[in-house]
């Protein structure tokens, strides 16, 4: 069992930066592949970024590539995402999620492949 708690959401201006973090607890957290998804009302949850259990592989949706950076600190059981050059369309509730997949490099973008989810943190980007 893994518990995930996101922090760092809030209100930010267009073009600004924000860092969200996810603290994990439970057994073998460092062995989990991790992801960030986001959701706005009326839409499906969408993939944002992911990092493999080792931290050696990262993946991004095209909409955030070059602006967002995902990282993990296995010693602290945390996964963070630095978000720069924020746009209004980045407004959403952001969820941290964990999974263990043998084919993570193929399925990292599918929300149905993740097992554990945090409660979400809201980010609002305003002009």
TITORTI-834378 format. One record per residue (C-alpha): x, y, z; chain. Coordinates in pm, whole numbers, plus 50000, padded with zeros to 5 digits. Layout:
% TITORTI-834378
xx|yy|zz|c
X|Y|Z|A $
...
END
This chain:
% TITORTI-834378
xx|yy|zz|c
50000|50000|50000|A $
50123|50347|49910|A $
49984|50678|50029|A $
50045|50992|49826|A $
50001|51351|49936|A $
50044|51642|49698|A $
50144|51991|49804|A $
50237|52311|49632|A $
49926|52407|49440|A $
49786|52755|49429|A $
49728|53063|49221|A $
49996|53186|48983|A $
50012|53443|48706|A $
50051|53353|48342|A $
50421|53308|48271|A $
50496|53232|48632|A $
50637|52923|48798|A $
50520|52676|49055|A $
50658|52360|49208|A $
50435|52076|49318|A $
50554|51789|49529|A $
50424|51447|49618|A $
50521|51277|49940|A $
50490|50903|49939|A $
50468|50662|50226|A $
50434|50291|50249|A $
50632|49993|50148|A $
50892|50012|49874|A $
50796|50356|49752|A $
51128|50388|49571|A $
51035|50089|49356|A $
50733|50264|49206|A $
50712|50441|48877|A $
50550|50779|48931|A $
50335|51011|48730|A $
50150|51340|48733|A $
49810|51374|48573|A $
49573|51668|48566|A $
49202|51713|48528|A $
48961|51996|48463|A $
48584|51970|48516|A $
48408|51789|48238|A $
48724|51639|48095|A $
48911|51317|48141|A $
49221|51302|48349|A $
49519|51363|48124|A $
49882|51268|48143|A $
50135|51537|48225|A $
50468|51378|48318|A $
50618|51057|48452|A $
50943|50928|48596|A $
51064|50572|48623|A $
51137|50410|48956|A $
51510|50463|48905|A $
51471|50824|48801|A $
51663|50758|48485|A $
51369|50790|48247|A $
51128|51081|48225|A $
50832|51136|47997|A $
50625|51442|47917|A $
50312|51530|47733|A $
50389|51752|47436|A $
50187|52035|47590|A $
50432|52069|47880|A $
50757|51956|47724|A $
51027|52213|47779|A $
50827|52388|48051|A $
50777|52119|48316|A $
51043|51905|48480|A $
50968|51598|48687|A $
51217|51461|48936|A $
51228|51228|49231|A $
51424|51199|49550|A $
51405|50840|49660|A $
51587|50912|49983|A $
51306|51149|50081|A $
51025|50951|49914|A $
50919|51250|49711|A $
50841|51328|49351|A $
50833|51687|49236|A $
50741|51875|48926|A $
50877|52218|48847|A $
50638|52409|48625|A $
50764|52714|48439|A $
50611|52946|48183|A $
50267|52854|48302|A $
49971|52909|48075|A $
49604|52950|48150|A $
49540|52608|47999|A $
49758|52455|48271|A $
49482|52532|48518|A $
49364|52202|48664|A $
49373|51973|48961|A $
49704|51789|48954|A $
49728|51434|49080|A $
50031|51234|49181|A $
50013|50867|49103|A $
50219|50552|49144|A $
50245|50220|48970|A $
50476|49930|48908|A $
50482|49827|48544|A $
50719|49606|48352|A $
50643|49807|48040|A $
50634|50153|48194|A $
50812|50299|47892|A $
50504|50214|47686|A $
50216|50266|47928|A $
50328|50567|48132|A $
50060|50786|47977|A $
49761|50567|48056|A $
49583|50658|48379|A $
49430|50311|48403|A $
49778|50166|48450|A $
49834|50349|48778|A $
49741|50197|49108|A $
49768|50465|49374|A $
49650|50825|49355|A $
49682|51129|49574|A $
49392|51359|49657|A $
49506|51623|49411|A $
49623|51980|49437|A $
49460|52266|49251|A $
49658|52499|49030|A $
49503|52809|48886|A $
49688|53016|48628|A $
49540|53359|48591|A $
49618|53644|48358|A $
END
